[in-house]
Amino acid sequence: MKSLIAPISSLLGGVALLLLGHGLLNTLLTLRGVAEGYSTGMVGLLMSGYFAGFLIGTWLAPSLIRRIGISAPSPSTPRSPRPPYCCT
């Protein structure tokens, strides 16, 4: 069993961290909404809207990617000039 999990352990660890972060963010948003004085119904509506955005994004993303394309920079892509670190 260990020989099956070892090659994908970094992938599983990354997914675990993403799920943990997402769960903590949802908890934080809910607690912050209550602390700011929103009613529980309003907090529920806000969190429902948050997940509705995910649902709408899954419907819109494929058509946007087909229309715009994936623009990941490659090593052959020319670099744009960097701004100076200090503006004096």
N, C-alpha and C positions, 0 to 999 in steps of 0.2 A: 504494500500500500504506500509506503514511504517513497518508493521509487517512482510511483505515479504522480505524487504531489510535488516532489522536489523540483521538477522542471518548471512548474507553473506557480511556485510559491510566491514569487514577487508579484505576479498578476493577482493572485488571491489576496495578498497583503494590501495591494493598492486598492482593490475593490472594497476590502474591509474598511480601509481608512476613508474612502469616499462615502460609504454607507454610514459610518460613525459620524463623520462631519455633517452629513445631511440630516441625520437624526438630531444632532446637537443644535443645528441651525433652526430646525423646526421648533424645538423646545425653547430656544432662546427667543424666537419671534413671538411665540405664544405668551411666554412669561413677560416679555417687554410690553406687549400689547395690553396685558392685564395691569401691569405696573403704571402704564400711561393713562389708565382710566377707561379703556374701551370696554364695552360690555362683552360678555362671553359670546353672544350672538354675532357681534361685529368682528371679534377675533376669529370666529369660525368662518365668517364670510371672507375675511382677508386671507386666511389660509386656504380656503377653497379656490379663491382667485389665483393664489400662488401656484396651485397644482393645475388649474385650468390653463395657465400660461405654459406649463410643461406639455399639456395635451395639444394645445394649439401649435406649439413649436414642433411637435412630432409630425403634425400634418403639413406644416409650411416648409420645413427644412428640406425635404427631398426636392421639391419644385424649385426652391431657391438655389440649391446646389446644382441642379441640372441647368438652370438658367445662367447663373453666374460662374459656376465652376469652382473647383478647389484651387485656391491660390496659395499653396504652401511654398515657401521659398526653397529653392534648391541651391546646391553649391555653385551652379552656373549662373544664378541670378545676380545681376550687378547690384552692388550695395549702394544705397543712397548715402550722400555725405552726412556725417554725424554732426549735430550742433556742437558748438564749443561747450566745455564743461563750466566755464566761468565767463559770464558776460560782464566785462568791465568797460 
